[in-house]
Amino acid sequence: MIRKILLPVRGDGKSEAVFSHAAKLARRYEAHLAVSYCRARPEDMLPFGVPLPGYMRDALKTQAEQLADAEEEKLKSEFLALAAHYDLAVTGKPDIGKACASWTALSGKQVDVIKQFGRLADLICVAKPDRDRNLGANTLKSALFHTGRPVLMCPSATNPPATLGENITIAWNGSTEAARAVALCDNIIASAGTITVLSAGADEIHGSTAADLLDYLAFRGKKASLHRFEIGSKVGFDLLAESAKLGADLMIMGAYGDSHERETLFGGNTQAVVDSAEMPVVLVH
């Protein structure tokens, strides 16, 4: 069961969109939404490698503390308003079987907060990276590569699909990453009303076929349909396009079968999805 959803936030302007998606799922699964504000440490705000006199360092640290206080107050106010909007009770600890949310302020970088607290979350919600602003790539990478948990990458739209998680697609190529995605997203799949397996032509050599996946899901009491498509410019783009045609509100896929660095430099199916997705995508590495 999905019982804990981790949502790390900071003052990057993306918190509302991610919170809206996470809150929708917290309502759907009657889960606890743990919102962790990642408060910048004053020492992290000092210019690296630049010698500064003591009085200037102290002044910069004081200013950084004041800015962090103001940012935390603003984000917490937004959190309380959004929690009320989505009818999430704000609690100090999880209320089992009820949709609720909590706010915790933690000092440190967002990537480190994710590494520490993401490993015992059932789902981690992060914003889609913004390449133009060089923002969010390390956050997604930390969640994917350092927690072993499924990661919901949320688009910038502040209004998530009304039925988020009801009509889902599963990207399947028979790989280990795809199999792990199915296993870790079992609860999301189990609660979906419509499930479509996406397959681009041939399955991976020596891997389980799309037909095998349909049988696997049927054995677990879930009926799914198979949708095969012809590969266009890149499979990642095709997966998103086919999901949109099917009216899906969520796509599940294994992530970075090749290394993150290779896909980032030379392109790849996962990177194509990360760069261009306008729908919620659950990624699993």
Secondary structure, 3 states (H helix, E strand, C coil): CCCEEEEEECCCCCHHHHHHHHHHHHHHHCCEEEEEEEECCHHHHCCCCCCCCHHHHHHHHHHHHHHHHHHHHHHHHHHHHHHHHCCCEECCCCCCCCCEEEEEEEECCHHHHHHHHHHHCCEEEEECCECCCCECHHHHHHHHHHCCCCEEEECCCCCCCCCCCCEEEEECCCCHHHHHHHHHCHHHHHHCCEEEEEECCCCCCCCCCHHHHHHHHHHCCCCCEEEECCCCCCHHHHHHHHHHHCCCCEEEEECCCCCHHHHHHHCCHHHHHHHHCCCCEEEEC
